[in-house]
Amino acid sequence: MDKKEEMSKKYWEEKEFSYFSHRKCEFFPCHKNADENNFNCLFCYCPLYTLGNKCGGNFRYLDNGIKDCSDCLYPHFKENYGKVVERFGEIVKSMNEKK
């Protein structure tokens, strides 16, 4: 990797803490049509769920009002780690509003 590439990388890219694939999990991969070679289990339970219809993922609401994220792979792509983490402020605000 040259200096220009290195400088353009985010602090979390290619770091171990930003990607974890738990291939021994009984449910791996837990989403249909998932790419097993690019499936980040770090956000097994998506922190964006609490943002409701503003999460940015591929979800739907069931007839009973439950949010169904089974077709969403957004938090599981390695390259989306930073995008999820950057939204933690919104998550905290959303949680505080629900108190």
All heavy atoms as an XYZ file, in Angstrom:
833
protein
N       0.841     -1.171      0.000
C       0.000      0.000      0.000
C       0.892      1.242      0.000
O       1.804      1.368      0.798
C      -0.887     -0.030      1.254
C      -1.711      1.187      1.456
S      -2.709      1.227      2.992
C      -3.249     -0.429      3.211
N       0.608      2.167     -0.944
C       1.425      3.372     -0.996
C       0.914      4.419     -0.004
O      -0.127      4.255      0.607
C       1.498      3.943     -2.418
C       0.154      4.435     -2.958
O      -0.753      4.712     -2.166
O       0.039      4.540     -4.194
N       1.676      5.508      0.156
C       1.353      6.547      1.150
C      -0.011      7.173      0.887
O      -0.769      7.436      1.813
C       2.415      7.638      1.139
C       3.554      7.383      2.068
C       3.085      7.596      3.474
C       4.257      7.816      4.381
N       3.995      7.424      5.726
N      -0.345      7.424     -0.391
C      -1.620      8.065     -0.733
C      -2.792      7.181     -0.311
O      -3.755      7.649      0.280
C      -1.677      8.344     -2.232
C      -2.892      9.130     -2.650
C      -2.848      9.451     -4.127
C      -4.088     10.215     -4.523
N      -4.105     10.518     -5.952
N      -2.692      5.876     -0.606
C      -3.736      4.932     -0.194
C      -3.848      4.888      1.325
O      -4.947      4.879      1.876
C      -3.435      3.522     -0.706
C      -3.757      3.292     -2.144
C      -3.419      1.869     -2.554
O      -2.318      1.393     -2.182
O      -4.238      1.246     -3.237
N      -2.719      4.850      1.983
C      -2.685      4.779      3.438
C      -3.344      6.007      4.073
O      -4.101      5.901      5.034
C      -1.232      4.666      3.907
C      -1.076      4.309      5.355
C       0.375      4.056      5.713
O       1.028      3.261      5.014
O       0.828      4.673      6.685
N      -3.108      7.177      3.509
C      -3.677      8.409      4.045
C      -5.177      8.510      3.777
O      -5.901      9.137      4.532
C      -2.948      9.616      3.469
C      -1.524      9.735      3.980
S      -0.664     11.152      3.314
C      -1.505     12.469      4.160
N      -5.661      7.883      2.700
C      -7.081      7.970      2.373
C      -7.922      6.962      3.151
O      -9.133      7.053      3.178
C      -7.300      7.772      0.870
O      -7.011      6.438      0.494
N      -7.286      6.028      3.804
C      -8.000      5.021      4.586
C      -8.535      5.621      5.870
O      -7.915      6.489      6.473
C      -7.092      3.846      4.914
C      -6.728      3.013      3.718
C      -6.858      1.574      4.059
C      -6.656      0.714      2.861
N      -7.888      0.250      2.298
N      -9.696      5.149      6.273
C     -10.271      5.558      7.551
C      -9.512      4.849      8.668
O      -8.885      3.811      8.452
C     -11.747      5.176      7.613
C     -12.573      5.695      6.479
C     -12.968      7.113      6.721
C     -13.933      7.538      5.633
N     -14.084      8.916      5.474
N      -9.591      5.392      9.875
C      -8.843      4.827     11.002
C      -9.185      3.368     11.278
O      -8.386      2.622     11.795
C      -9.083      5.650     12.271
C     -10.451      5.425     12.882
C     -10.639      4.489     13.894
C     -11.566      6.120     12.432
C     -11.885      4.267     14.437
C     -12.805      5.904     12.975
C     -12.971      4.975     13.969
O     -14.206      4.743     14.503
N     -10.399      2.936     10.916
C     -10.873      1.602     11.251
C     -10.650      0.577     10.144
O     -10.757     -0.617     10.383
C     -12.353      1.655     11.608
C     -13.189      2.316     10.553
C     -13.557      3.627     10.500
C     -13.745      1.709      9.395
N     -14.309      3.877      9.388
C     -14.441      2.704      8.691
C     -13.735      0.415      8.882
C     -15.106      2.452      7.495
C     -14.406      0.171      7.695
C     -15.072      1.186      7.017
N     -10.349      1.034      8.942
C     -10.213      0.100      7.831
C      -9.027     -0.842      8.034
O      -7.958     -0.423      8.460
C     -10.059      0.856      6.513
C     -11.338      1.525      6.084
C     -11.222      2.178      4.739
O     -11.453      1.483      3.736
O     -10.877      3.374      4.709
N      -9.276     -2.101      7.756
C      -8.291     -3.173      7.879
C      -7.813     -3.383      9.315
O      -6.735     -3.910      9.552
C      -7.109     -2.941      6.933
C      -7.531     -2.964      5.478
C      -6.392     -2.785      4.504
O      -5.219     -2.971      4.895
O      -6.676     -2.454      3.353
N      -8.616     -2.957     10.273
C      -8.317     -3.204     11.685
C      -9.167     -4.376     12.148
O     -10.313     -4.538     11.723
C      -8.638     -1.970     12.539
C      -7.873     -0.723     12.159
C      -6.425     -0.842     12.544
C      -5.651      0.434     12.472
N      -5.442      1.036     11.194
N      -8.649     -5.171     13.024
C      -9.350     -6.356     13.512
C     -10.645     -6.005     14.257
O     -11.618     -6.734     14.175
C      -8.433     -7.182     14.418
C      -7.253     -7.797     13.695
C      -7.646     -8.844     12.666
O      -8.590     -9.618     12.939
O      -7.015     -8.886     11.610
N     -10.663     -4.883     14.984
C     -11.849     -4.535     15.776
C     -13.053     -4.166     14.923
O     -14.174     -4.135     15.406
C     -11.556     -3.408     16.767
C     -11.285     -2.065     16.129
C     -12.324     -1.249     15.696
C      -9.983     -1.608     15.989
C     -12.077     -0.013     15.117
C      -9.720     -0.376     15.427
C     -10.770      0.416     14.984
N     -12.848     -3.882     13.637
C     -13.962     -3.442     12.797
C     -14.603     -4.577     12.002
O     -15.569     -4.347     11.278
C     -13.497     -2.348     11.832
O     -12.590     -2.873     10.884
N     -14.093     -5.772     12.153
C     -14.656     -6.893     11.389
C     -14.491     -8.191     12.171
O     -13.416     -8.480     12.681
C     -13.959     -7.026     10.041
C     -14.537     -8.116      9.175
C     -15.709     -7.904      8.461
C     -13.920     -9.354      9.085
C     -16.260     -8.905      7.664
C     -14.456    -10.357      8.294
C     -15.621    -10.134      7.591
O     -16.156    -11.117      6.810
N     -15.572     -8.932     12.251
C     -15.545    -10.239     12.906
C     -16.547    -11.136     12.188
O     -17.716    -10.789     12.062
C     -15.923    -10.113     14.384
C     -16.085    -11.431     15.073
C     -14.991    -12.234     15.346
C     -17.336    -11.885     15.425
C     -15.143    -13.460     15.980
C     -17.510    -13.105     16.057
C     -16.405    -13.894     16.327
N     -16.092    -12.243     11.715
C     -16.966    -13.195     11.037
C     -16.961    -14.490     11.845
O     -15.952    -15.172     11.932
C     -16.453    -13.440      9.613
O     -17.382    -14.194      8.891
N     -18.090    -14.794     12.433
C     -18.207    -15.947     13.323
C     -18.733    -17.155     12.553
O     -19.902    -17.529     12.643
C     -19.130    -15.598     14.485
C     -19.210    -16.643     15.555
N     -18.298    -17.657     15.712
C     -20.113    -16.811     16.541
C     -18.640    -18.412     16.738
N     -19.749    -17.915     17.249
N     -17.871    -17.749     11.771
C     -18.252    -18.853     10.889
C     -18.696    -20.108     11.642
O     -19.377    -20.943     11.081
C     -17.106    -19.186      9.939
C     -16.853    -18.080      8.953
C     -15.682    -18.407      8.046
N     -15.559    -17.414      7.005
C     -16.186    -17.468      5.841
N     -16.977    -18.469      5.561
N     -16.016    -16.523      4.945
N     -18.348    -20.224     12.911
C     -18.761    -21.395     13.686
C     -20.153    -21.222     14.309
O     -20.681    -22.153     14.895
C     -17.740    -21.689     14.780
C     -16.422    -22.216     14.238
C     -15.482    -22.572     15.370
C     -14.176    -23.114     14.826
N     -13.256    -23.480     15.894
N     -20.724    -20.033     14.172
C     -22.059    -19.774     14.711
C     -23.070    -20.699     14.032
O     -23.013    -20.921     12.823
C     -22.456    -18.319     14.465
S     -24.141    -17.931     14.987
N     -23.983    -21.198     14.816
C     -25.008    -22.126     14.301
C     -25.901    -21.469     13.251
O     -26.538    -22.154     12.462
C     -25.901    -22.623     15.449
C     -25.183    -23.448     16.476
C     -24.412    -22.634     17.509
O     -24.427    -21.383     17.469
O     -23.760    -23.257     18.367
N     -25.941    -20.156     13.217
C     -26.826    -19.439     12.299
C     -26.091    -18.771     11.140
O     -26.703    -18.090     10.331
C     -27.627    -18.381     13.071
C     -28.417    -18.973     14.184
C     -27.980    -18.856     15.494
C     -29.578    -19.686     13.949
C     -28.700    -19.414     16.538
C     -30.307    -20.247     14.979
C     -29.865    -20.115     16.275
N     -24.783    -18.965     11.063
C     -23.970    -18.294     10.040
C     -24.225    -18.855      8.655
O     -24.211    -20.054      8.475
C     -22.483    -18.416     10.365
C     -21.613    -17.683      9.385
C     -21.376    -16.332      9.554
C     -21.057    -18.330      8.298
C     -20.579    -15.642      8.656
C     -20.264    -17.651      7.397
C     -20.029    -16.302      7.582
N     -24.395    -17.983      7.685
C     -24.790    -16.587      7.822
C     -26.275    -16.508      8.123
O     -27.059    -17.311      7.628
C     -24.467    -15.984      6.458
C     -24.659    -17.116      5.499
C     -24.284    -18.364      6.272
N     -26.660    -15.565      8.919
C     -28.044    -15.488      9.403
C     -28.994    -14.810      8.428
O     -30.181    -14.724      8.694
C     -28.085    -14.794     10.755
S     -27.353    -13.152     10.715
N     -28.494    -14.299      7.332
C     -29.337    -13.666      6.319
C     -29.201    -14.423      5.007
O     -28.086    -14.775      4.607
C     -28.917    -12.209      6.081
C     -29.176    -11.308      7.238
N     -30.336    -10.590      7.365
C     -28.416    -11.012      8.315
C     -30.278     -9.881      8.465
N     -29.135    -10.113      9.069
N     -30.330    -14.654      4.324
C     -30.274    -15.328      3.023
C     -29.564    -14.411      2.028
O     -29.557    -13.199      2.176
C     -31.675    -15.691      2.545
C     -32.578    -14.508      2.312
C     -33.967    -14.929      1.919
C     -34.857    -13.676      1.841
N     -36.229    -13.986      1.651
N     -28.951    -15.006      1.055
C     -28.220    -14.300     -0.001
C     -27.003    -13.523      0.507
O     -26.515    -12.633     -0.173
C     -29.145    -13.354     -0.784
C     -30.306    -14.090     -1.403
O     -30.153    -15.197     -1.910
N     -31.488    -13.499     -1.348
N     -26.539    -13.840      1.688
C     -25.364    -13.158      2.239
C     -24.087    -13.725      1.621
O     -24.000    -14.907      1.339
C     -25.315    -13.331      3.748
N     -23.118    -12.858      1.429
C     -21.800    -13.258      0.954
C     -20.999    -13.701      2.180
O     -20.615    -12.874      3.010
C     -21.119    -12.085      0.262
C     -19.708    -12.388     -0.198
O     -19.214    -13.524      0.009
O     -19.075    -11.475     -0.773
N     -20.763    -14.975      2.309
C     -20.064    -15.509      3.486
C     -18.652    -14.967      3.624
O     -18.082    -14.980      4.709
C     -20.040    -17.036      3.435
C     -21.414    -17.649      3.577
C     -21.389    -19.162      3.605
O     -20.302    -19.747      3.815
O     -22.459    -19.760      3.420
N     -18.061    -14.492      2.534
C     -16.697    -13.962      2.581
C     -16.658    -12.476      2.928
O     -15.584    -11.909      3.081
C     -15.986    -14.219      1.255
C     -15.816    -15.695      1.015
O     -15.403    -16.433      1.895
N     -16.166    -16.148     -0.177
N     -17.810    -11.847      2.999
C     -17.895    -10.438      3.398
C     -19.111    -10.283      4.301
O     -20.054     -9.565      3.988
C     -18.015     -9.520      2.173
C     -18.048     -8.049      2.556
O     -17.624     -7.654      3.634
N     -18.576     -7.230      1.666
N     -19.097    -10.974      5.415
C     -20.219    -10.930      6.349
C     -19.693    -10.612      7.738
O     -19.069    -11.442      8.393
C     -20.977    -12.255      6.364
C     -22.300    -12.147      7.054
C     -23.413    -11.701      6.374
C     -22.429    -12.471      8.393
C     -24.647    -11.580      7.011
C     -23.645    -12.357      9.043
C     -24.758    -11.918      8.348
N     -19.953     -9.387      8.180
C     -19.480     -8.917      9.474
C     -20.526     -9.236     10.542
O     -21.637     -8.728     10.503
C     -19.228     -7.408      9.417
C     -18.459     -6.906     10.607
O     -18.243     -7.618     11.573
N     -18.043     -5.661     10.538
N     -20.157    -10.053     11.495
C     -21.056    -10.444     12.587
C     -20.967     -9.483     13.772
O     -21.681     -9.643     14.760
C     -20.711    -11.855     13.064
S     -20.857    -13.113     11.780
N     -20.116     -8.486     13.669
C     -19.896     -7.567     14.780
C     -21.185     -6.908     15.244
O     -21.410     -6.723     16.438
C     -18.883     -6.504     14.368
C     -18.293     -5.649     15.456
C     -17.568     -6.512     16.486
C     -17.328     -4.651     14.865
N     -22.053     -6.557     14.308
C     -23.347     -5.965     14.650
C     -24.434     -7.018     14.498
O     -25.424     -6.823     13.800
C     -23.641     -4.750     13.769
C     -22.624     -3.652     13.911
C     -21.903     -3.217     12.814
C     -22.388     -3.062     15.144
C     -20.979     -2.196     12.935
C     -21.452     -2.044     15.271
C     -20.746     -1.612     14.166
N     -24.269     -8.126     15.183
C     -25.224     -9.229     15.130
C     -26.631     -8.715     15.422
O     -27.580     -9.032     14.718
C     -24.820    -10.306     16.131
S     -25.923    -11.715     16.179
N     -26.752     -7.916     16.444
C     -28.005     -7.220     16.739
C     -27.762     -5.765     16.335
O     -27.001     -5.060     16.971
C     -28.382     -7.328     18.214
C     -28.758     -8.734     18.580
C     -27.832     -9.609     19.138
C     -30.040     -9.206     18.321
C     -28.176    -10.913     19.444
C     -30.392    -10.517     18.626
C     -29.460    -11.351     19.186
O     -29.805    -12.633     19.484
N     -28.410     -5.346     15.277
C     -28.112     -4.056     14.652
C     -28.415     -2.875     15.567
O     -29.556     -2.698     16.010
C     -28.916     -3.930     13.363
S     -28.540     -2.406     12.477
N     -27.423     -2.036     15.828
C     -27.667     -0.861     16.661
C     -28.567      0.170     15.967
O     -29.137      1.032     16.622
C     -26.270     -0.293     16.914
C     -25.417     -0.862     15.858
C     -26.031     -2.166     15.446
N     -28.715      0.071     14.653
C     -29.547      1.021     13.906
C     -31.035      0.691     14.018
O     -31.879      1.508     13.655
C     -29.134      1.054     12.432
C     -27.671      1.430     12.163
C     -27.372      1.348     10.671
C     -27.352      2.804     12.709
N     -31.352     -0.466     14.535
C     -32.750     -0.891     14.657
C     -33.585      0.153     15.386
O     -34.713      0.457     15.001
C     -32.827     -2.239     15.385
C     -34.218     -2.799     15.499
C     -34.719     -3.641     14.511
C     -35.036     -2.487     16.577
C     -36.002     -4.166     14.604
C     -36.323     -3.000     16.680
C     -36.797     -3.843     15.686
O     -38.067     -4.350     15.767
N     -33.024      0.718     16.412
C     -33.755      1.674     17.245
C     -34.121      2.957     16.497
O     -34.975      3.710     16.946
C     -32.958      2.017     18.529
O     -33.791      2.742     19.409
C     -31.721      2.822     18.215
N     -33.502      3.196     15.346
C     -33.801      4.394     14.564
C     -35.062      4.235     13.720
O     -35.446      5.161     12.998
C     -32.611      4.759     13.670
C     -31.325      5.123     14.406
C     -30.198      5.378     13.422
C     -31.536      6.318     15.319
N     -35.697      3.085     13.820
C     -36.952      2.856     13.101
C     -36.803      3.017     11.607
O     -35.869      2.481     11.010
N     -37.671      3.801     10.987
C     -37.642      3.937      9.531
C     -36.522      4.849      9.038
O     -36.376      5.058      7.841
C     -38.998      4.433      9.013
C     -39.373      5.800      9.533
O     -38.616      6.433     10.264
N     -40.550      6.248      9.191
N     -35.699      5.362      9.943
C     -34.563      6.210      9.566
C     -33.232      5.468      9.630
O     -32.174      6.078      9.565
C     -34.517      7.438     10.478
C     -35.723      8.342     10.304
C     -35.634      9.527     11.226
C     -36.881     10.383     11.023
N     -37.609     10.621     12.234
N     -33.273      4.155      9.770
C     -32.041      3.369      9.925
C     -31.205      3.320      8.648
O     -30.001      3.190      8.706
C     -32.359      1.956     10.395
S     -33.181      0.950      9.147
N     -31.857      3.408      7.499
C     -31.126      3.365      6.235
C     -30.970      1.984      5.649
O     -30.388      1.811      4.584
N     -31.500      0.983      6.323
C     -31.369     -0.392      5.840
C     -32.580     -0.860      5.054
O     -33.550     -0.129      4.870
N     -32.515     -2.085      4.601
C     -33.584     -2.710      3.817
C     -34.486     -3.482      4.784
O     -34.223     -4.628      5.102
C     -32.980     -3.643      2.764
C     -34.033     -4.296      1.911
O     -35.122     -3.783      1.744
N     -33.702     -5.451      1.369
N     -35.540     -2.840      5.245
C     -36.425     -3.441      6.237
C     -37.868     -3.313      5.769
O     -38.165     -2.645      4.776
C     -36.274     -2.744      7.591
C     -36.741     -1.319      7.558
C     -38.055     -1.003      7.865
C     -35.890     -0.300      7.193
C     -38.501      0.305      7.813
C     -36.326      1.011      7.139
C     -37.639      1.312      7.448
N     -38.745     -3.946      6.515
C     -40.181     -3.774      6.301
C     -40.853     -3.931      7.654
O     -40.274     -4.499      8.583
C     -40.733     -4.789      5.304
C     -40.661     -6.232      5.808
C     -41.046     -7.223      4.709
N     -40.964     -8.576      5.210
C     -42.024     -9.338      5.484
N     -43.243     -8.884      5.272
N     -41.865    -10.559      5.938
N     -42.059     -3.409      7.759
C     -42.835     -3.600      8.969
C     -43.860     -4.690      8.714
O     -44.544     -4.684      7.687
C     -43.537     -2.304      9.400
C     -42.584     -1.315     10.042
C     -42.109     -0.225      9.344
C     -42.154     -1.503     11.353
C     -41.223      0.676      9.935
C     -41.279     -0.614     11.948
C     -40.812      0.473     11.234
O     -39.944      1.346     11.826
N     -43.939     -5.626      9.627
C     -44.920     -6.695      9.533
C     -46.292     -6.153      9.927
O     -46.404     -5.074     10.504
C     -44.515     -7.850     10.457
C     -43.132     -8.463     10.210
C     -42.831     -9.523     11.261
C     -43.046     -9.037      8.804
N     -47.318     -6.911      9.624
C     -48.688     -6.495      9.953
C     -48.874     -6.204     11.438
O     -49.680     -5.359     11.812
C     -49.694     -7.566      9.513
C     -49.793     -7.676      8.003
O     -49.431     -6.696      7.306
O     -50.217     -8.738      7.512
N     -48.101     -6.874     12.280
C     -48.222     -6.666     13.729
C     -47.365     -5.497     14.233
O     -47.261     -5.268     15.429
C     -47.870     -7.949     14.481
C     -46.435     -8.391     14.257
O     -45.655     -7.710     13.589
N     -46.089     -9.544     14.793
N     -46.734     -4.755     13.307
C     -45.952     -3.578     13.675
C     -44.490     -3.844     13.972
O     -43.723     -2.909     14.215
N     -44.066     -5.096     13.954
C     -42.668     -5.445     14.222
C     -41.814     -5.127     12.995
O     -42.192     -5.417     11.863
C     -42.535     -6.952     14.565
C     -43.352     -7.302     15.798
C     -41.070     -7.368     14.722
C     -42.846     -6.686     17.079
N     -40.660     -4.541     13.230
C     -39.719     -4.228     12.160
C     -38.962     -5.500     11.798
O     -38.318     -6.120     12.644
C     -38.754     -3.139     12.640
C     -37.808     -2.643     11.577
C     -36.970     -1.514     12.162
C     -35.865     -1.113     11.217
N     -34.988     -0.108     11.801
N     -39.021     -5.883     10.529
C     -38.374     -7.099     10.035
C     -37.154     -6.716      9.201
O     -37.280     -6.116      8.136
C     -39.357     -7.898      9.189
C     -38.731     -9.107      8.521
O     -37.618     -9.528      8.922
O     -39.346     -9.637      7.580
N     -35.976     -7.069      9.690
C     -34.718     -6.722      9.022
C     -34.057     -7.934      8.370
O     -32.870     -7.888      8.038
C     -33.767     -6.101     10.033
S     -34.445     -4.671     10.885
N     -34.807     -8.994      8.182
C     -34.209    -10.235      7.682
C     -33.624    -10.102      6.279
O     -32.749    -10.875      5.901
C     -35.212    -11.385      7.744
O     -36.359    -11.094      6.979
N     -34.053     -9.121      5.494
C     -33.492     -8.911      4.156
C     -32.415     -7.833      4.137
O     -31.947     -7.433      3.077
C     -34.600     -8.531      3.168
C     -35.509     -9.699      2.847
O     -35.053    -10.858      2.928
O     -36.687     -9.452      2.527
N     -32.023     -7.337      5.293
C     -31.054     -6.249      5.370
C     -29.649     -6.772      5.665
O     -29.421     -7.479      6.649
C     -31.453     -5.256      6.458
S     -30.340     -3.837      6.531
N     -28.712     -6.391      4.838
C     -27.316     -6.778      5.036
C     -26.434     -5.569      5.368
O     -25.234     -5.719      5.589
C     -26.781     -7.474      3.783
C     -27.434     -8.810      3.466
C     -27.020     -9.306      2.088
C     -27.088     -9.837      4.522
N     -27.020     -4.393      5.417
C     -26.264     -3.143      5.598
C     -25.223     -3.207      6.728
O     -24.057     -2.906      6.492
C     -27.231     -1.978      5.814
C     -26.558     -0.645      5.909
C     -26.197      0.053      4.769
C     -26.267     -0.079      7.149
C     -25.562      1.276      4.856
C     -25.643      1.144      7.246
C     -25.291      1.816      6.090
O     -24.655      3.021      6.184
N     -25.577     -3.587      7.959
C     -24.563     -3.582      9.022
C     -23.572     -4.741      8.909
O     -22.578     -4.777      9.629
C     -25.383     -3.703     10.304
C     -26.601     -4.447      9.887
C     -26.892     -3.983      8.480
N     -23.816     -5.654      8.004
C     -22.969     -6.833      7.890
C     -21.880     -6.719      6.821
O     -21.031     -7.604      6.720
C     -23.829     -8.069      7.632
C     -24.800     -8.337      8.731
N     -24.396     -8.694      9.999
C     -26.151     -8.254      8.778
C     -25.456     -8.845     10.767
N     -26.539     -8.574     10.052
N     -21.904     -5.654      6.023
C     -20.832     -5.446      5.049
C     -19.645     -4.810      5.749
O     -19.786     -3.824      6.478
C     -21.285     -4.546      3.891
C     -22.289     -5.178      2.979
C     -23.470     -4.530      2.685
C     -22.056     -6.420      2.413
C     -24.404     -5.100      1.842
C     -22.982     -7.009      1.570
C     -24.154     -6.343      1.282
N     -18.489     -5.384      5.517
C     -17.261     -4.905      6.149
C     -17.073     -3.399      5.974
O     -16.715     -2.693      6.910
C     -16.076     -5.663      5.555
C     -14.756     -5.417      6.202
C     -13.693     -6.313      5.596
C     -12.446     -6.325      6.445
N     -11.483     -7.325      5.969
N     -17.359     -2.891      4.785
C     -17.131     -1.470      4.488
C     -18.131     -0.536      5.168
O     -17.941      0.679      5.162
C     -17.138     -1.222      2.973
C     -18.424     -1.571      2.282
C     -18.517     -3.025      1.794
O     -17.704     -3.881      2.226
O     -19.419     -3.301      0.995
N     -19.175     -1.058      5.794
C     -20.169     -0.209      6.453
C     -19.930     -0.023      7.943
O     -20.707      0.664      8.606
C     -21.579     -0.759      6.216
C     -22.039     -0.522      4.805
O     -21.440      0.251      4.067
N     -23.096     -1.190      4.402
N     -18.875     -0.596      8.473
C     -18.584     -0.453      9.901
C     -18.591      1.024     10.315
O     -19.272      1.420     11.256
C     -17.233     -1.088     10.246
C     -16.769     -0.761     11.646
C     -17.205     -1.505     12.736
C     -15.912      0.306     11.886
C     -16.794     -1.199     14.024
C     -15.499      0.625     13.168
C     -15.937     -0.133     14.231
O     -15.543      0.180     15.501
N     -17.831      1.842      9.622
C     -17.722      3.258      9.954
C     -19.040      3.988      9.830
O     -19.350      4.875     10.625
N     -19.851      3.609      8.842
C     -21.147      4.249      8.639
C     -22.083      3.960      9.812
O     -22.857      4.830     10.219
C     -21.775      3.776      7.333
C     -21.001      4.217      6.116
C     -21.569      3.589      4.859
C     -20.685      3.886      3.673
N     -21.127      3.172      2.481
N     -22.011      2.768     10.352
C     -22.834      2.412     11.512
C     -22.338      3.153     12.748
O     -23.119      3.793     13.465
C     -22.841      0.881     11.759
C     -23.525      0.537     13.061
C     -23.507      0.153     10.596
N     -21.047      3.129     12.992
C     -20.462      3.766     14.172
C     -20.705      5.276     14.159
O     -20.980      5.875     15.200
C     -18.954      3.442     14.278
C     -18.266      4.257     15.358
C     -18.763      1.951     14.546
N     -20.643      5.889     12.989
C     -20.861      7.332     12.876
C     -22.269      7.744     13.308
O     -22.510      8.903     13.614
C     -20.621      7.800     11.441
C     -19.167      7.821     11.051
C     -18.949      8.089      9.562
O     -19.943      8.165      8.790
O     -17.786      8.199      9.172
N     -23.186      6.806     13.363
C     -24.576      7.117     13.699
C     -24.906      6.886     15.169
O     -26.053      7.042     15.583
C     -25.503      6.305     12.800
C     -25.277      6.707     11.330
C     -26.290      6.233     10.395
N     -27.582      6.856     10.671
C     -28.706      6.394     10.160
N     -28.700      5.349      9.363
N     -29.850      6.975     10.433
N     -23.912      6.562     15.978
C     -24.176      6.312     17.394
C     -24.778      7.519     18.105
O     -25.574      7.368     19.020
C     -22.915      5.815     18.102
C     -22.706      4.334     17.986
C     -23.234      3.604     16.936
C     -21.987      3.648     18.933
C     -23.051      2.244     16.828
C     -21.789      2.272     18.835
C     -22.329      1.578     17.778
N     -24.422      8.721     17.694
C     -25.020      9.917     18.277
C     -26.524      9.949     18.053
O     -27.295     10.291     18.956
N     -26.950      9.587     16.860
C     -28.383      9.513     16.552
C     -29.072      8.444     17.390
O     -30.204      8.620     17.845
C     -28.605      9.159     15.077
C     -28.236     10.214     14.095
C     -28.392      9.686     12.676
O     -29.540      9.387     12.264
O     -27.363      9.555     11.990
N     -28.368      7.341     17.588
C     -28.926      6.230     18.368
C     -29.150      6.673     19.814
O     -30.214      6.450     20.387
C     -28.006      4.996     18.298
C     -27.965      4.456     16.867
C     -28.436      3.929     19.282
C     -26.843      3.475     16.595
N     -28.154      7.333     20.395
C     -28.268      7.818     21.775
C     -29.413      8.824     21.880
O     -30.235      8.751     22.807
C     -26.934      8.456     22.243
C     -27.108      9.182     23.562
C     -25.865      7.391     22.351
N     -29.487      9.743     20.921
C     -30.569     10.736     20.934
C     -31.928     10.049     20.854
O     -32.839     10.385     21.602
C     -30.386     11.703     19.765
C     -31.421     12.794     19.721
C     -31.182     13.738     18.561
C     -32.290     14.783     18.536
N     -32.216     15.633     17.358
N     -32.043      9.075     19.975
C     -33.303      8.342     19.815
C     -33.698      7.617     21.112
O     -34.849      7.632     21.505
C     -33.161      7.325     18.678
O     -34.260      6.468     18.634
N     -32.716      7.027     21.769
C     -32.987      6.316     23.006
C     -33.416      7.284     24.105
O     -34.310      6.988     24.883
C     -31.766      5.501     23.424
C     -31.486      4.350     22.461
S     -29.916      3.539     22.749
C     -30.136      2.922     24.389
N     -32.782      8.436     24.165
C     -33.130      9.442     25.179
C     -34.538      9.995     24.955
O     -35.230     10.312     25.908
C     -32.113     10.573     25.203
C     -30.816     10.164     25.865
O     -30.805      9.285     26.723
N     -29.718     10.772     25.452
N     -34.940     10.110     23.693
C     -36.280     10.603     23.372
C     -37.357      9.616     23.780
O     -38.492      9.990     24.022
C     -36.389     10.910     21.883
C     -35.587     12.123     21.461
C     -35.525     12.306     19.959
O     -35.993     11.425     19.207
O     -34.970     13.331     19.533
N     -36.996      8.336     23.855
C     -37.971      7.285     24.174
C     -38.122      7.071     25.668
O     -38.920      6.238     26.084
C     -37.581      5.987     23.471
C     -37.676      6.107     21.975
C     -37.200      4.863     21.271
C     -37.279      5.076     19.780
N     -36.770      3.966     19.021
N     -37.377      7.791     26.488
C     -37.443      7.631     27.945
C     -38.768      8.113     28.475
O     -39.375      9.021     28.052
C     -36.322      8.390     28.645
C     -35.006      7.709     28.515
C     -33.979      8.490     29.304
C     -32.635      7.843     29.241
N     -31.629      8.600     29.964
